[in-house]
Amino acid sequence: MEAHLVRDQGVAGSNPVSPIVTGGTRTEVRKKIVAVIGASEAEETVLHDAEAIGEGIAQRGALLISGGLGGVMEAACRGAKKAGGMTIGILPGTVRSDASNYVDIRIVTGLSQARNVIIARSCDAAVAISGKYGTLSEIAYCLMFGVPVIGLGTWRLASDSVAEPIPISYADNVNEVLKNLDLILRG
């Protein structure tokens, strides 16, 4: 049996390859990666929503990627771990132990906010929850790279161009986020 890598044309994000096994009956496709981006400090209701979304991501068999620190990032990772999921933290600093205890794979970058590009390039979809300017930059990078974004209580963006509306799906609650995510992950 021979394995080779092929470009994954069905994914709007920028993960370029999926393993495909030929010469046999089994085809293996990589897991989807969903970013949760948002406030490093947030109110309890926001953290509760982030945890429920993280749990929903894991229940859908996707990996969760985040900035790996506190607030929304930690809550989402906690939810994913509660549901048996895998989490990835792209850390802004150079100290592995800065990551939340709910991060399985800790990638230290020393890039500060520039790590946001890595998160946006690595995911197939992003869920933006609350957030400030760092979250806004992650939303912008995702949009630049063609990654679908779902927003919950986050930046409301508008375009002056009727021909080019901002392609963000806004949700009013966790259930709507997960329904939108289902549509994106099914492709």
Stockholm file with secondary structure:
# STOCKHOLM 1.0

chainA/1-187         MEAHLVRDQGVAGSNPVSPIVTGGTRTEVRKKIVAVIGASEAEETVLHDAEAIGEGIAQRGALLISGGLGGVMEAACRGAKKAGGMTIGILPGTVRSDASNYVDIRIVTGLSQARNVIIARSCDAAVAISGKYGTLSEIAYCLMFGVPVIGLGTWRLASDSVAEPIPISYADNVNEVLKNLDLILRG
#=GR chainA/1-187 SS CEEEEEECTTCSSSCCEEEEEESSSCCCCCCCEEEEEECSSCCHHHHHHHHHHHHHHHHTTCEEEECCSSTHHHHHHHHHHHTTCCEEEEESSSCGGGSCTTCSEEEECSCGGGHHHHHHHHCSEEEEESCCHHHHHHHHHHHHTTCCEEEESSCCCCCSCSSSCCCEEEESSHHHHHHHHHHHHHC
#=GC SS_cons         CEEEEEECTTCSSSCCEEEEEESSSCCCCCCCEEEEEECSSCCHHHHHHHHHHHHHHHHTTCEEEECCSSTHHHHHHHHHHHTTCCEEEEESSSCGGGSCTTCSEEEECSCGGGHHHHHHHHCSEEEEESCCHHHHHHHHHHHHTTCCEEEESSCCCCCSCSSSCCCEEEESSHHHHHHHHHHHHHC
//
